Structure formats: structure tokens, C-alpha cells
Amino acid sequence: MRSVLILSPHQPTPAAARASGASALLLRLGGFEREGREAARAWARAFIRSAHALKDRPRIFAQVAPAPGGAVDADLAALVSPGLDGVFLEACEGRAHVRQLSVKLSVFEAEAGLPAGTVKIVALAAQTPAAVFALGGYREASARLEALAMDETPLPGGETARRTARALLVLAAAAAGVPALDVAPDLAGAALDAACAAARREGLAGLAARSPAQIGAIERAFSEP
């Protein structure tokens, strides 16, 4: 999973998103306002169904609510279906949250007729201070754990705290035996190429991007020997 194209409700169709060349697509559901969240779930479910029928499609992930609380159950009920390859778990604060989600996924997989373990987990593991302090505990969290990731969520302490969290995330992922992912900066051309090369040197395995125009540079940077 070198490149992840982030999509929000009603953005490109599955066929258009596939044309970006991304390794994976991430469907973000947006805020937690009831009506908006329900509409976003409906969009994501329809997207997953349509993408499932495509040949040579990228992997499909959806970002779900934090493991504690009821919102994640509604997300999983709507989204766990043939074609969903995994979920990005918001505000993941350690191994217990991964295990909690894994148990929930087993139930929803069975209801959807999917083999156990079909839906993988990418932990968004640096969105809160508590999450950063829990980074060392992901080893053997779950066979579903596919990667540790961070996104644009700001941390107290600004850019210095973010750089520290990114370095810790890379170390935590290595200790857990999974890749580490971050979000590409809002750059293009040679500046983006340089940022991707630097991210690879720092130990990251890939980057997520909001713009399809960034996917080619990310794929090149992380596929070169």
C-alpha cells in the first residue's frame, strides 16, 4: 500500500478513482452529524459495491469512528460487505482499541457472509496525545493489523510534536512488523518528489493524498529499489 487516495462523499466514481493508479482508496465519511453521517455511509456502501465489480481495482478502505462508542457499529453495519478490504480506525489509542474493533469486525463479517479476517485494520495511531504514548504496544495486537498511520489531525505542540509523533510511529510500526503511513504534504512537482523521497528515507512505507495528481510521484518514490 504505497499510495492511498483519500476520497470524501460524492468525489470521483470508482472507475475514475481507479484511473489514478493509487494502491488503495480511502473513503472518509466526514463529521458525526447524524444525517450527514448516514448519507456518507450510503455513499460509501454504494461506492464499495460498484468498485467490487471492477477488474484490477485498488484496495478499498473506509475510515470508521473510534472503537469505543456506538458510531463505529453503525459504520460497520453499513460498510462491511464484499469489496471492503479494510478500515482506518480513527483515534486509535493502542492495542486494546485494535482488539475491540477486531471482535466487532468478526461479527459483521459473519453477518455479511465474508470469511473471518477479510477486513483489515489500519490504526490511525497518532491523532491524540494518549495515542502517541500508546504507540509501543501494537505488537501482536491483531492478525488484522495492516499498518499504523497518521493524518492531518493537529497535536498539542504543533509541528515539533508532529515530527516526534511521526518518528515514534515509524519505530512502533517496525516493532509491530507492519508499515507506517503518513499524509503527503500539499506540494507538487520537484518539491513533492523531494518530500516523498525524504519520507521513504525516514522509514515510511507510503503516503496518502487528497489529489490524484500526487499519486504518480508517491508510487514512483516508494516503488523504486
N, C-alpha and C positions, 0 to 999 in steps of 0.2 A: 504494500500500500504506500507507494511513493508520493502520489498526489491525490488530494481529496478536494473535489469541487463542492463548495457549500452552496446549497440551494434553499431559498425561502419560498413560502407558498406562492404558487402561480408563476414561478420563474420557468426556465426552459422546459420543454417537453422531454420525456425520456430519450427520444431519438436525438434531439438537439444536444442534450447533455452528454450522451454517448459520443457524439462527434468531437467533444472537447479533448478526448484522449486521456481523461483522468482515470486513475486506477480505481477510484471509488467515488461515489456521490454521497453527500451528507445532507439529509433532509432536516432542516431546522423548523421547528413548529412555532417558534415565536413566544410571545408572552403567555401568561396564565389566565387572562380574562376568559371566562367560560365560553362565550360564543365564539370568540376568535380562536381559542384553542380547539374547539370542536370542529370548526371549519378547516383549520390547519390539519387536523387528524384525517379528515375526509380527503383533503388534497393529497396527503402523503400516502394514504392507503390506495387511492386511485393511481398515483404515480408508481407505487411498488407493483401493482397489478399489471400496469402497462409495460413497465420495464422488464418484468419477469418473462414476457413473451419475446423480447428482443434477443437476437443472436449476438454473441460476443459483447455482451453488455458489461459495464463496470459493476463492481460490487455495490450494493445498496445498503446504506446505514441510515438510521433515523436517530435524532437526538431526543432523549426522553428525560422526563423530570427526575429529580433526585430520588434515590431509593426509599428513604423514609417518606411517609405521606401517601395519600391516595391518588395523586395526579399520575404517578407512574403506572398504576394499574389501569387507568383509563387509556393512557398512551399505548400500553402493551396490548390491551384488548382490541384496540383499533388497528394496530400495525403488525402484530406478529401473524404472518401469513406467508405462503410460498412467494419467494422473491426477496424477502428481507434477510440480508446476510448478517446484520449486526446492529447494535445500538451504541451510541455515545452517551454515557451516563453523566448527567450534569451534577456538579457539586459533589463529586465522589470524594469521600473523606476516609479512604483506607479500605483494607481488605474486607471488613465487615459489610460495607456497602456493596462491594462486588458480590459477595456471597449471598447477600439478601436479594439482589437483583437476579442472580443465577437461579435461586429457588423459584422466584416468580416466573422467570422465563420457562422453566421446566413445565410449569402448569399451563402456560399459554401455548407452548409448543404442542403439548399433548392435545389441547382443545382444537388446534389448527391442523392436526394430523401430520406434524413435522417430526422428523427423527430428533431424539434428545440431543442437545448440544449444537443444533443447527445455527442458532442465533448467537453470535459472538459479542463480546463486550469490549469497548474502548472506554477506559476510565478518563474522564476529564478531571485530572487529579491535581490541579493547581489553581483552582478557582477561588479558594478561601484560605486564610491562614491555617486553619485546622487541617485542611487537605495537604498543604505543604509539609506540615510536621508529621503527617502520616505516610509520607512517600516511601519510607524504608520498609513498609510491611506488605508489599504486594506479592512477594514470592509465594508460590503455591496458593494464591488466592482462589483461583478457579481455572479449570481447563478452558473455560470460555474466554478468559482474558487474552485479548489480542494485542493491545497496545496501551501505553499511557500517553495522554495528550494534554496540551494546554491550549487555551484560546485567548481571545482579546480581553477577557474579564480583568479589570484592574485589581491590583493588590495594594493594601496599605504599604507605603514606602516607595510607590512609584516605580520608575524604570529600574532602579537598583534592586528592589525586591523582585521584580520580574526576572531580571538576569539571574539572580540567585536561584529562584524557583526553577528556571529552565535548566540550569546546571544540575540541580538536585533531581529533576525529573529524568534527565538523561542517565544519571547514576542509578536511580531507582528502577528504571526500565531495564538497564543492563543487569541489575541484581535479580530482577524477576524473570529475565530471559525473554523479554518482549521488546518491540521497537518503541521509540519515543517520537512523538509528532508535535509540531507547533503550527502556527498560522503564518503564512507568508506576509511580509510587510507590503505596504501599498507602494510598490515600485514597479518599474518596467525596464526593458532593455538591459543594458550592461549593468545597471545598478541591481536589478533583480537577479541577474546571473551571479553577481558577486555575493549577494545575500544568501542565495541558495548554496553556493559553494562553501561559504562560511558556516552555514547551518550543518552541512554534512561534516565538515571538519570538527564541529563541536559535538558530534555524536548523534545527531538527529537522523532518523531514517526516512523522513518525508515531511511534507508541508501541506496544509490545507489552504485553499484560496477561494475568494469570492468571485474572481473574474476568470472566465475560461481562457482569456488571453495569457494568463500566468502559467497555465498548466504545462505548456511545452517546455518552458525553462525549468520548471520543477522536475519534470520527468527526465530531462537531459542531465541535470545535476546529480540526481540520485540513482541513475542507471549506469553512469559511466564507471568503468572498472577502477 
